Amino acid sequence: MTALPDTVAEYRRTPVFTETTVPAALTDEHATKPGVWAVIAVETGRLEFHDVETGAARVLGAGATAVVAPERRHKVTPLGSVSFHVAFHR
């Protein structure tokens, strides 16, 4: 599991997405820009996080987070009713 470095700070946060409002860009393979870390935070329900580079997937439940390193290819899949947001750090 990747950990967020102590040297970065949040600079932007998405609105809360649900299974019906999640942008297609997040459910397709994508990556953050160089130097940008993402923290995916599940508020309610369940979300599957896919690390495209390793093929690993894990289910995030309410209160769980996934940290995504800069330029790391990944995607998410809602598992039924869910709400989550993404916080970007640099």
C-alpha positions in Angstrom: 0.0 0.0 0.0 1.3 3.4 -1.0 1.5 6.0 1.7 1.1 9.8 1.2 4.4 11.6 1.8 4.6 14.1 4.7 6.0 16.7 2.2 2.7 17.1 0.2 -0.4 19.0 1.0 -4.0 18.9 -0.3 -4.7 21.6 -2.9 -8.0 20.4 -4.5 -10.9 18.1 -3.7 -13.6 16.8 -6.0 -17.2 17.0 -5.2 -18.7 13.9 -3.7 -19.5 11.3 -6.5 -22.0 8.5 -6.4 -22.5 5.5 -8.5 -24.6 7.6 -10.9 -22.5 10.7 -11.0 -18.9 9.3 -11.1 -17.2 10.6 -14.2 -16.4 8.0 -16.9 -12.8 9.2 -16.7 -12.5 7.7 -13.2 -13.9 4.3 -14.2 -11.5 4.1 -17.2 -7.7 3.8 -16.9 -6.2 7.1 -15.9 -3.2 8.5 -14.0 -2.5 11.7 -12.1 0.0 14.2 -13.4 3.7 14.2 -12.4 4.1 15.3 -8.8 0.4 14.9 -8.0 -0.9 12.3 -5.4 -4.5 11.3 -5.1 -6.4 10.1 -2.1 -9.6 8.3 -2.9 -11.9 8.4 0.2 -15.1 6.3 0.4 -17.8 8.0 2.5 -20.6 5.3 2.1 -20.9 2.0 0.3 -18.2 0.2 -1.5 -15.8 1.0 -4.3 -13.3 -1.3 -6.1 -9.9 0.3 -6.7 -7.8 -1.2 -9.5 -4.1 -0.7 -9.8 -3.8 -1.2 -13.5 0.0 -1.5 -13.5 0.0 -4.5 -11.1 -3.4 -5.9 -11.9 -4.3 -5.8 -8.2 -7.7 -4.8 -7.0 -9.2 -4.2 -3.6 -12.6 -3.2 -2.2 -12.8 0.0 -0.2 -15.6 0.3 2.2 -17.0 3.3 4.1 -14.2 5.2 5.8 -11.4 3.5 3.7 -8.9 5.3 1.5 -6.6 4.5 -1.3 -3.5 6.5 -2.0 -2.4 6.8 -5.6 1.2 7.8 -6.4 1.9 10.3 -9.2 1.5 8.9 -12.8 0.2 5.5 -11.4 -2.4 4.0 -13.8 -5.6 3.1 -12.0 -9.4 3.1 -12.1 -12.4 2.6 -9.8 -15.6 0.6 -10.1 -18.6 1.5 -7.9 -20.1 -1.6 -6.2 -23.7 -0.6 -5.9 -24.6 2.5 -3.9 -21.5 4.5 -3.0 -20.3 8.0 -2.3 -16.7 9.1 -2.4 -14.4 12.0 -3.2 -10.8 12.4 -4.4 -8.3 14.8 -2.7 -5.3 15.9 -4.7 -2.0 16.6 -3.1 1.4 18.1 -4.2 
